């Protein structure tokens, strides 16, 4: 058959090829700089070393996502600062952070209260309902300052429908309170609670308010699945 005539020739060719030295024998390949894997770019969280400041990565990355959206849509008159309040942390810890968004510098780190209806040491229940005395999560833009029953105070405009958009109607503002202090913690085991406002220590509230007033971003964070799923800012 024809196959029998071709097979010996093919076998001889294969044997000659196997016996021939490879043109690449003795040649060492060198790694090219063009094939060096690129180093992974550091995130802002890593670059600014925010973990060392006590800021949780999820809290920052979530805040950053909303901040960037609000900035890109011109909803921030003052974009140099980002305020993060992390209600995953207990009230006995300093859980308010004011960041300089050009340098990553932590400008303020403070105790902050949550609402009476949201919990005692930890805030776990949130609401947009008037008279609930609960804190509201989400993104806010700071407004004007005024002097009211709690002294020097800062209005907050809630940006998220059905989540915090009743903040002005509920008088949810940043103000100072004597019950937000280490002395109160030492006596009671937790920071005193507000009627829903993120109240600050007396003596520090004026400084923080003056830094973040007139159009900066405030984000009140909690790993609350309902909020994260329904946020009108994060899910745009």
BELKA-V827444 format. One record per residue. RES is the residue in three letters. PHI is phi as a letter, one per 20 degrees, with the letter a starting at -180 (NA if undefined). PSI is psi as a letter, one per 40 degrees, with the letter a starting at -180 (NA if undefined). D_CENTER is the distance of its C-alpha to the mean C-alpha in whole Angstrom. Layout:
RES|PHI|PSI|D_CENTER, RES|PHI|PSI|D_CENTER
//
This chain:
UNK|NA|i|78, UNK|f|d|76, UNK|f|d|73, UNK|f|d|75, UNK|f|d|76, UNK|e|d|73, UNK|g|d|71, UNK|f|d|73, UNK|f|d|72, UNK|f|d|68, UNK|f|d|69, UNK|f|d|70, UNK|f|d|68, UNK|f|d|65, UNK|f|d|67, UNK|f|d|67, UNK|f|d|64, UNK|f|d|63, UNK|f|d|65, UNK|f|h|64, UNK|f|i|62, UNK|f|h|58, UNK|f|e|58, UNK|d|e|55, UNK|f|h|56, UNK|n|e|56, UNK|e|h|53, UNK|d|h|49, UNK|f|h|46, UNK|d|i|44, UNK|f|h|40, UNK|e|i|39, UNK|f|d|37, UNK|f|e|36, UNK|d|e|35, UNK|f|h|33, UNK|g|h|29, UNK|f|i|27, UNK|f|i|24, UNK|f|h|21, UNK|f|h|19, UNK|f|i|16, UNK|f|i|12, UNK|f|d|11, UNK|g|d|9, UNK|f|d|13, UNK|f|d|14, UNK|e|e|13, UNK|l|f|14, UNK|f|d|11, UNK|f|d|12, UNK|f|e|15, UNK|e|e|13, UNK|n|e|12, UNK|e|h|8, UNK|f|i|8, UNK|f|d|7, UNK|f|d|6, UNK|f|d|3, UNK|f|d|2, UNK|f|d|4, UNK|f|d|4, UNK|f|d|3, UNK|f|d|5, UNK|f|d|7, UNK|f|d|8, UNK|g|d|9, UNK|f|d|11, UNK|f|d|13, UNK|f|d|14, UNK|f|d|15, UNK|f|d|17, UNK|d|e|19, UNK|l|f|20, UNK|e|e|18, UNK|d|h|17, UNK|f|d|20, UNK|c|h|18, UNK|d|e|15, UNK|f|e|16, UNK|c|i|13, UNK|c|h|10, UNK|d|h|10, UNK|d|h|7, UNK|d|h|9, UNK|d|g|9, UNK|e|e|12, UNK|f|d|12, UNK|e|i|14, UNK|f|i|17, UNK|f|e|18, UNK|f|e|20, UNK|d|i|17, UNK|f|h|16, UNK|c|e|13, UNK|d|h|12, UNK|c|h|11, UNK|d|h|12, UNK|d|i|11, UNK|e|h|14, UNK|e|e|12, UNK|e|d|16, UNK|d|e|16, UNK|n|e|13, UNK|f|h|15, UNK|e|h|14, UNK|e|d|16, UNK|c|i|16, UNK|b|h|15, UNK|b|i|17, UNK|f|i|18, UNK|b|i|17, UNK|e|i|19, UNK|c|i|18, UNK|f|i|21, UNK|g|d|24, UNK|e|e|24, UNK|e|e|21, UNK|q|i|22, UNK|d|c|24, UNK|e|d|22, UNK|d|i|19, UNK|e|h|18, UNK|c|e|18, UNK|c|h|20, UNK|c|i|18, UNK|b|i|21, UNK|d|e|21, UNK|e|h|25, UNK|g|i|27, UNK|m|e|28, UNK|f|d|26, UNK|l|f|25, UNK|d|i|22, UNK|f|i|18, UNK|d|h|16, UNK|e|i|13, UNK|o|a|11, UNK|e|h|11, UNK|c|i|14, UNK|d|h|16, UNK|f|i|18, UNK|d|b|21, UNK|e|i|24, UNK|e|i|25, UNK|b|i|28, UNK|d|h|30, UNK|c|a|31, UNK|f|d|32, UNK|d|f|29, UNK|m|a|30, UNK|f|h|27, UNK|c|i|25, UNK|c|h|22, UNK|f|i|22, UNK|c|h|19, UNK|d|h|19, UNK|f|h|17, UNK|e|e|17, UNK|d|h|16, UNK|f|h|20, UNK|m|e|21, UNK|d|d|18, UNK|b|e|18, UNK|f|e|20, UNK|e|e|23, UNK|g|d|21, UNK|f|d|24, UNK|f|d|26, UNK|e|e|25, UNK|m|f|25, UNK|e|h|21, UNK|c|i|21, UNK|e|h|20, UNK|b|i|23, UNK|e|i|24, UNK|b|h|26, UNK|f|d|28, UNK|f|e|27, UNK|d|g|24, UNK|a|i|25, UNK|f|d|26, UNK|f|d|29, UNK|f|d|28, UNK|f|d|27, UNK|f|d|30, UNK|e|d|32, UNK|d|e|30, UNK|n|e|27, UNK|a|i|24, UNK|f|i|23, UNK|g|i|25, UNK|d|i|24, UNK|d|a|24, UNK|e|f|25, UNK|p|e|21, UNK|e|i|20, UNK|f|g|17, UNK|f|i|20, UNK|d|i|20, UNK|f|i|23, UNK|f|h|26, UNK|n|d|27, UNK|d|d|23, UNK|f|d|22, UNK|f|d|24, UNK|f|d|23, UNK|f|d|19, UNK|g|d|20, UNK|f|d|22, UNK|f|d|19, UNK|d|e|17, UNK|f|i|20, UNK|m|f|21, UNK|o|f|19, UNK|e|i|15, UNK|e|h|12, UNK|c|h|11, UNK|c|h|8, UNK|e|h|9, UNK|d|i|8, UNK|b|i|10, UNK|f|f|11, UNK|f|h|14, UNK|f|d|15, UNK|f|d|17, UNK|f|d|14, UNK|g|d|12, UNK|f|d|15, UNK|d|e|17, UNK|g|h|14, UNK|f|e|16, UNK|e|d|13, UNK|f|d|11, UNK|d|e|15, UNK|f|NA|16
//
